[in-house]
Amino acid sequence: MKTSLKSGIAALVASVVMLSAPAFADPILGVWKTEPDRKNLTSHIAVQQCGAKICGKVLRAFDASGREVKTKNVGRTLFWDMSAKGGGLYDGGTFDIPFLNVKVRAKMAMKGNTLTVRGCKAGVCDGQTWKRVS
């Protein structure tokens, strides 16, 4: 009787944990709008869980008037291997900068619906501030 009670409790705990897992999703997950790039295009970046890490993919692109456009970067993975460090900080990942054809060390800082992204290579750093898409 004790064994089946323990098994029943273990199954109940496991199902509660599995059902509540989405409640523990990282707050960075979702869609973010970039600043305009050198061609005055903005993009929507889908930030998602990729295994134990966080990655982002270009979901859509828009011209200056807000019209959706197709570019070779739509569907491209923009960053990968990011880890949450606590307090809205993320690092340890890599950004792909398509127009420069380089990969750089990545850091992010999230505060509310604002995400500051920053990439550095050989002491040269640059970044953008993205806004969450509702």
Backbone as ProteinMPNN parsed JSONL, in Angstrom:
{"seq_chain_A": "MKTSLKSGIAALVASVVMLSAPAFADPILGVWKTEPDRKNLTSHIAVQQCGAKICGKVLRAFDASGREVKTKNVGRTLFWDMSAKGGGLYDGGTFDIPFLNVKVRAKMAMKGNTLTVRGCKAGVCDGQTWKRVS", "coords_chain_A": {"N_chain_A": [[0.823, -1.205, 0.0], [1.95, 1.245, 0.759], [3.813, 1.69, -1.285], [2.219, 2.072, -3.602], [0.888, 4.396, -2.831], [3.009, 6.216, -2.611], [3.803, 6.187, -5.285], [1.532, 7.246, -6.479], [1.479, 9.841, -5.361], [3.907, 10.812, -6.367], [3.312, 10.795, -9.117], [1.248, 12.691, -9.17], [2.599, 15.018, -8.299], [4.458, 15.259, -10.412], [2.715, 15.719, -12.584], [1.552, 18.169, -11.846], [3.794, 19.831, -11.851], [4.473, 19.702, -14.6], [2.192, 20.845, -15.762], [2.326, 23.423, -14.764], [4.627, 24.456, -15.843], [4.692, 26.344, -18.103], [4.145, 28.716, -16.718], [6.551, 29.442, -15.678], [8.043, 30.466, -17.693], [10.69, 32.192, -19.327], [10.87, 35.727, -19.04], [11.842, 37.148, -21.235], [11.071, 35.895, -23.526], [9.241, 36.004, -26.561], [8.016, 38.384, -29.003], [9.969, 40.915, -30.462], [10.542, 44.269, -31.537], [12.894, 45.696, -33.674], [15.223, 48.504, -33.88], [15.344, 50.818, -36.676], [17.34, 49.679, -39.421], [20.365, 50.136, -41.448], [19.178, 50.324, -43.933], [16.829, 51.434, -43.344], [14.927, 49.632, -42.457], [12.832, 47.827, -40.232], [12.622, 45.057, -37.973], [10.823, 42.179, -36.785], [11.667, 40.204, -34.14], [11.651, 36.937, -33.126], [11.994, 35.773, -30.017], [13.025, 32.949, -28.414], [12.945, 29.83, -26.551], [15.66, 27.72, -26.869], [16.498, 24.736, -26.5], [18.33, 24.549, -23.562], [19.049, 27.153, -23.654], [18.659, 30.557, -24.955], [17.424, 31.884, -27.984], [17.145, 33.85, -31.033], [15.162, 34.674, -33.847], [14.718, 36.148, -37.055], [11.607, 37.19, -37.737], [9.797, 38.771, -39.245], [9.962, 41.527, -41.581], [9.948, 45.108, -42.09], [9.256, 48.034, -44.057], [9.987, 51.613, -44.045], [7.459, 52.765, -44.053], [5.963, 50.958, -42.72], [5.056, 48.795, -44.067], [5.035, 45.324, -44.702], [7.908, 43.59, -45.795], [9.841, 41.371, -47.861], [12.908, 39.949, -47.081], [16.277, 38.671, -47.377], [16.982, 37.995, -44.85], [14.784, 37.272, -43.325], [13.609, 34.679, -41.397], [16.1, 33.917, -40.674], [18.416, 32.922, -38.144], [19.273, 35.086, -35.66], [20.552, 35.424, -33.214], [22.057, 33.292, -30.696], [22.495, 30.821, -28.062], [22.2, 32.34, -25.69], [22.122, 33.067, -22.208], [20.19, 33.378, -19.254], [21.025, 35.583, -16.668], [19.937, 36.632, -14.465], [18.05, 39.273, -12.924], [17.167, 40.507, -15.257], [19.269, 40.408, -17.023], [21.238, 39.063, -19.691], [23.592, 36.907, -21.237], [26.535, 35.455, -22.829], [26.054, 34.526, -25.328], [25.918, 34.597, -28.967], [25.766, 36.979, -31.561], [24.713, 37.274, -34.922], [25.745, 39.411, -37.366], [24.399, 40.295, -40.126], [24.805, 42.239, -42.304], [27.434, 43.019, -41.981], [28.694, 40.667, -42.063], [29.731, 39.284, -39.812], [30.249, 37.66, -36.646], [29.479, 38.275, -33.284], [30.193, 38.674, -29.736], [27.486, 38.492, -27.49], [25.239, 40.451, -25.485], [22.437, 41.173, -23.416], [19.951, 43.288, -21.97], [17.043, 43.423, -20.194], [14.313, 45.462, -19.438], [11.255, 45.86, -18.301], [9.245, 46.416, -21.047], [11.317, 46.829, -22.768], [14.252, 46.019, -24.486], [17.617, 46.003, -24.392], [20.105, 45.405, -26.628], [23.385, 44.253, -27.246], [26.447, 43.97, -28.94], [29.813, 42.823, -29.167], [33.096, 42.887, -30.542], [36.505, 42.35, -30.664], [36.943, 44.533, -28.956], [35.314, 46.516, -29.989], [32.126, 47.786, -29.761], [28.561, 47.777, -30.217], [25.044, 48.537, -30.387], [21.447, 48.166, -29.984], [18.139, 49.305, -29.068], [15.363, 47.479, -28.414], [11.794, 47.079, -28.71], [9.071, 45.498, -27.07], [6.681, 43.627, -28.891], [3.216, 43.84, -28.856]], "CA_chain_A": [[0.0, 0.0, 0.0], [2.825, 2.41, 0.822], [4.441, 1.882, -2.594], [1.269, 2.667, -4.546], [0.624, 5.752, -2.374], [4.163, 7.002, -3.024], [3.743, 6.311, -6.744], [0.439, 8.169, -6.78], [1.917, 11.192, -5.004], [4.937, 11.193, -7.346], [2.637, 11.091, -10.387], [0.526, 13.947, -8.978], [3.592, 16.095, -8.289], [4.993, 15.386, -11.775], [1.724, 16.338, -13.478], [1.418, 19.568, -11.448], [4.976, 20.527, -12.353], [4.376, 19.816, -16.059], [1.125, 21.786, -16.102], [2.681, 24.78, -14.369], [5.884, 24.849, -16.489], [4.612, 27.598, -18.846], [4.134, 29.859, -15.815], [7.924, 29.762, -15.366], [8.735, 30.851, -18.928], [11.552, 33.363, -19.2], [10.139, 36.92, -19.486], [12.379, 37.684, -22.491], [10.464, 35.186, -24.647], [8.192, 36.745, -27.247], [8.408, 39.069, -30.237], [10.56, 42.223, -30.211], [10.747, 45.1, -32.724], [14.209, 46.324, -33.706], [15.353, 49.862, -34.413], [15.618, 50.776, -38.117], [18.726, 49.375, -39.802], [20.959, 51.078, -42.403], [18.246, 50.461, -45.065], [15.61, 51.959, -42.735], [13.986, 48.531, -42.232], [12.74, 47.278, -38.883], [12.287, 43.631, -37.992], [10.28, 41.533, -35.6], [12.543, 39.109, -33.767], [11.017, 35.96, -32.237], [12.933, 35.287, -29.01], [12.448, 31.686, -27.96], [13.78, 28.867, -25.852], [16.336, 26.781, -27.77], [17.105, 23.841, -25.519], [18.505, 25.217, -22.268], [19.488, 28.529, -23.925], [17.697, 31.433, -25.625], [17.858, 32.299, -29.313], [16.215, 34.752, -31.7], [15.086, 34.516, -35.291], [14.008, 37.222, -37.747], [10.272, 36.704, -38.053], [9.22, 39.603, -40.304], [10.671, 42.795, -41.806], [9.035, 46.175, -42.497], [9.897, 49.243, -44.571], [9.768, 52.816, -43.233], [6.029, 53.068, -43.967], [5.308, 49.916, -41.938], [4.633, 47.714, -44.949], [5.878, 44.131, -44.603], [8.751, 43.315, -46.967], [10.609, 40.128, -47.805], [14.354, 40.121, -47.195], [16.973, 37.389, -47.226], [17.185, 37.723, -43.429], [13.584, 36.713, -42.703], [13.827, 33.261, -41.134], [17.493, 33.726, -40.241], [18.703, 32.984, -36.715], [20.037, 36.301, -35.43], [21.427, 35.182, -32.068], [21.882, 31.975, -30.09], [23.267, 30.472, -26.861], [22.08, 33.322, -24.616], [21.731, 32.529, -20.908], [19.699, 34.34, -18.268], [21.943, 35.76, -15.546], [19.164, 37.197, -13.365], [17.879, 40.723, -12.918], [16.933, 40.999, -16.616], [20.51, 40.377, -17.808], [21.484, 37.862, -20.498], [24.849, 36.953, -21.991], [27.109, 34.164, -23.184], [25.631, 34.127, -26.659], [26.535, 35.147, -30.174], [24.927, 37.653, -32.559], [25.147, 37.28, -36.315], [25.465, 40.722, -37.952], [24.407, 39.923, -41.543], [25.351, 43.19, -43.279], [28.882, 43.076, -41.794], [29.164, 39.293, -42.191], [30.53, 38.948, -38.634], [29.585, 37.154, -35.452], [30.01, 39.016, -32.148], [29.717, 38.298, -28.405], [26.208, 39.159, -27.265], [24.683, 40.731, -24.155], [21.123, 41.806, -23.451], [19.393, 43.732, -20.69], [15.611, 43.655, -20.348], [13.646, 46.233, -18.386], [9.882, 46.013, -18.755], [9.042, 46.065, -22.454], [12.478, 47.319, -23.512], [15.374, 45.09, -24.5], [18.837, 46.59, -24.928], [20.973, 44.355, -27.156], [24.721, 44.791, -27.469], [27.417, 43.01, -29.438], [31.191, 43.313, -29.146], [34.153, 42.081, -31.153], [37.816, 43.014, -30.647], [36.855, 45.801, -28.243], [34.362, 47.422, -30.639], [30.774, 47.4, -29.353], [27.44, 48.551, -30.731], [23.802, 47.914, -29.966], [20.141, 48.75, -30.273], [17.088, 49.108, -28.078], [14.182, 46.877, -29.023], [10.533, 47.197, -27.951], [8.216, 44.309, -27.157], [5.501, 43.718, -29.762], [2.061, 43.32, -28.094]], "C_chain_A": [[0.857, 1.255, 0.0], [3.429, 2.72, -0.536], [3.47, 2.538, -3.567], [0.907, 4.095, -4.133], [1.764, 6.676, -2.797], [4.148, 7.225, -4.532], [2.67, 7.307, -7.157], [0.817, 9.612, -6.484], [2.954, 11.684, -6.005], [4.304, 11.562, -8.681], [1.893, 12.424, -10.301], [1.485, 15.13, -9.015], [4.138, 16.323, -9.692], [3.992, 16.069, -12.691], [1.508, 17.806, -13.132], [2.593, 20.377, -11.982], [4.876, 20.719, -13.858], [3.308, 20.822, -16.469], [1.506, 23.216, -15.767], [3.951, 25.274, -15.05], [5.766, 26.134, -17.303], [4.603, 28.839, -17.959], [5.553, 30.309, -15.473], [8.715, 30.162, -16.597], [9.535, 32.128, -18.697], [10.827, 34.594, -19.741], [10.654, 37.51, -20.797], [11.696, 37.052, -23.715], [9.32, 35.998, -25.234], [8.742, 37.402, -28.495], [8.827, 40.497, -29.902], [10.778, 42.946, -31.535], [12.088, 45.815, -32.624], [14.108, 47.804, -34.04], [15.558, 49.737, -35.921], [17.102, 50.489, -38.385], [19.217, 50.386, -40.834], [20.105, 51.271, -43.651], [16.895, 50.998, -44.605], [14.512, 50.896, -42.611], [13.994, 48.17, -40.749], [12.359, 45.81, -39.023], [11.593, 43.247, -36.704], [11.143, 40.308, -35.355], [11.787, 38.214, -32.781], [12.092, 35.424, -31.301], [12.29, 34.065, -28.375], [13.461, 30.841, -27.209], [14.356, 27.917, -26.897], [17.127, 25.827, -26.889], [17.17, 24.556, -24.189], [18.855, 26.691, -22.438], [18.365, 29.302, -24.621], [18.28, 31.857, -26.961], [16.804, 33.226, -29.912], [16.314, 34.624, -33.196], [14.305, 35.682, -35.886], [12.686, 36.66, -38.254], [9.67, 37.436, -39.253], [10.068, 40.865, -40.438], [9.685, 43.804, -42.382], [9.82, 47.356, -43.032], [9.506, 50.431, -43.689], [8.289, 53.173, -43.086], [5.258, 52.013, -43.171], [4.798, 48.755, -42.76], [5.582, 46.526, -44.816], [6.628, 43.909, -45.917], [9.452, 41.981, -46.763], [12.08, 40.473, -47.978], [15.002, 38.755, -47.014], [17.19, 37.038, -45.754], [15.96, 37.174, -42.718], [13.786, 35.194, -42.603], [15.221, 32.957, -40.604], [17.606, 33.8, -38.714], [19.673, 34.133, -36.496], [20.988, 36.173, -34.232], [21.088, 33.834, -31.445], [22.771, 31.856, -28.85], [23.241, 31.52, -25.758], [21.603, 32.625, -23.337], [21.249, 33.659, -20.012], [20.664, 34.372, -17.094], [21.229, 36.32, -14.322], [19.085, 38.71, -13.479], [17.674, 41.315, -14.301], [18.168, 41.001, -17.494], [20.708, 39.023, -18.474], [22.839, 38.017, -21.174], [25.315, 35.542, -22.321], [26.793, 33.718, -24.59], [26.403, 34.815, -27.766], [25.462, 35.799, -31.036], [25.555, 37.482, -33.926], [24.762, 38.652, -36.866], [25.549, 40.543, -39.469], [25.089, 40.941, -42.473], [26.861, 43.381, -43.127], [29.538, 41.705, -41.978], [30.121, 38.926, -41.047], [29.631, 38.378, -37.532], [30.271, 37.803, -34.259], [29.463, 38.446, -30.833], [28.479, 39.135, -28.087], [25.893, 39.335, -25.784], [23.336, 41.393, -24.355], [20.734, 42.217, -22.039], [17.931, 44.087, -20.926], [15.087, 44.417, -19.145], [12.242, 46.521, -18.896], [9.739, 45.535, -20.182], [10.143, 46.609, -23.355], [13.618, 46.317, -23.375], [16.562, 45.775, -25.167], [19.744, 45.448, -25.346], [22.311, 44.984, -27.517], [25.637, 43.677, -27.934], [28.793, 43.626, -29.479], [32.114, 42.321, -29.849], [35.416, 42.924, -31.18], [37.733, 44.412, -30.021], [35.918, 46.826, -28.851], [32.959, 46.916, -30.334], [29.732, 48.326, -29.992], [26.166, 47.852, -30.281], [22.576, 48.679, -30.406], [19.24, 48.568, -29.058], [15.85, 48.629, -28.816], [12.981, 47.06, -28.102], [9.712, 45.937, -28.144], [7.013, 44.593, -28.054], [4.341, 43.101, -28.986], [1.369, 42.244, -28.866]], "O_chain_A": [[0.533, 2.227, -0.683], [3.548, 3.888, -0.907], [3.85, 3.463, -4.284], [0.644, 4.929, -4.999], [1.526, 7.783, -3.28], [4.446, 8.322, -5.004], [2.871, 8.11, -8.068], [0.511, 10.509, -7.269], [2.897, 12.832, -6.447], [4.714, 12.536, -9.311], [1.905, 13.201, -11.256], [1.219, 16.129, -9.684], [4.268, 17.47, -10.12], [4.377, 16.915, -13.498], [1.3, 18.619, -14.033], [2.41, 21.478, -12.502], [5.17, 21.808, -14.35], [3.501, 21.572, -17.425], [1.044, 24.142, -16.435], [4.325, 26.429, -14.849], [6.666, 26.97, -17.215], [5.013, 29.911, -18.404], [5.747, 31.438, -15.023], [9.945, 30.195, -16.551], [9.109, 33.023, -17.968], [10.221, 34.515, -20.81], [9.95, 38.308, -21.416], [11.74, 37.613, -24.81], [8.531, 36.602, -24.506], [9.805, 37.027, -28.989], [8.14, 41.201, -29.163], [11.151, 42.329, -32.534], [12.386, 46.459, -31.618], [13.049, 48.296, -34.431], [15.91, 48.66, -36.404], [17.987, 50.981, -37.685], [18.551, 51.393, -41.071], [20.271, 52.262, -44.362], [15.933, 51.018, -45.373], [13.323, 51.212, -42.653], [15.037, 48.206, -40.097], [11.843, 45.38, -40.055], [11.752, 43.896, -35.67], [11.331, 39.478, -36.244], [11.34, 38.676, -31.732], [12.995, 34.706, -31.731], [11.171, 34.125, -27.868], [14.663, 31.103, -27.231], [13.617, 27.372, -27.717], [18.289, 26.082, -26.57], [16.171, 25.113, -23.733], [18.948, 27.411, -21.444], [17.274, 28.778, -24.844], [19.47, 32.153, -27.068], [15.709, 33.371, -29.368], [17.403, 34.483, -33.752], [13.338, 36.153, -35.287], [12.661, 35.763, -39.096], [9.109, 36.817, -40.157], [10.802, 41.228, -39.519], [8.725, 43.441, -43.061], [10.908, 47.661, -42.543], [8.783, 50.271, -42.706], [7.902, 53.811, -42.107], [4.051, 52.145, -42.965], [4.181, 47.833, -42.227], [6.8, 46.703, -44.817], [6.058, 44.024, -47.002], [9.632, 41.524, -45.635], [12.456, 41.195, -48.901], [14.364, 37.805, -46.559], [17.546, 35.902, -45.44], [16.082, 36.656, -41.607], [14.091, 34.524, -43.59], [15.481, 31.848, -40.137], [16.969, 34.638, -38.077], [20.761, 34.158, -37.071], [22.083, 36.735, -34.232], [19.995, 33.301, -31.632], [23.666, 32.668, -28.621], [24.176, 31.585, -24.96], [20.783, 31.708, -23.387], [21.816, 34.751, -20.005], [21.074, 33.329, -16.585], [21.836, 36.469, -13.261], [19.962, 39.344, -14.066], [17.967, 42.491, -14.517], [18.132, 41.538, -18.601], [20.39, 37.979, -17.905], [23.2, 39.103, -21.627], [24.59, 34.567, -22.122], [27.219, 32.641, -25.009], [27.392, 35.511, -27.535], [24.381, 35.241, -31.22], [26.776, 37.537, -34.074], [23.588, 39.022, -36.841], [26.635, 40.625, -40.043], [25.87, 40.549, -43.34], [27.508, 43.861, -44.057], [30.762, 41.59, -42.04], [31.178, 38.338, -41.275], [28.42, 38.599, -37.511], [31.498, 37.881, -34.214], [28.406, 37.816, -30.815], [28.432, 40.331, -28.376], [26.229, 38.494, -24.95], [23.117, 42.092, -25.345], [21.127, 41.591, -21.055], [17.615, 44.943, -21.753], [15.37, 44.077, -17.996], [12.057, 47.324, -19.811], [10.068, 44.393, -20.5], [9.935, 46.822, -24.55], [13.907, 45.832, -22.281], [16.522, 46.089, -26.357], [20.114, 44.613, -24.521], [22.367, 46.103, -28.028], [25.61, 42.572, -27.393], [28.943, 44.809, -29.787], [31.942, 41.105, -29.766], [35.41, 44.06, -31.652], [38.371, 45.352, -30.495], [35.742, 47.906, -28.287], [32.634, 45.761, -30.612], [29.999, 49.497, -30.265], [26.206, 46.702, -29.843], [22.657, 49.692, -31.1], [19.534, 47.791, -28.149], [15.355, 49.293, -29.726], [13.123, 47.178, -26.885], [9.661, 45.376, -29.238], [6.408, 45.662, -27.983], [4.45, 41.972, -28.506], [0.379, 41.685, -28.394]]}, "name": "protein", "num_of_chains": 1, "seq": "MKTSLKSGIAALVASVVMLSAPAFADPILGVWKTEPDRKNLTSHIAVQQCGAKICGKVLRAFDASGREVKTKNVGRTLFWDMSAKGGGLYDGGTFDIPFLNVKVRAKMAMKGNTLTVRGCKAGVCDGQTWKRVS"}
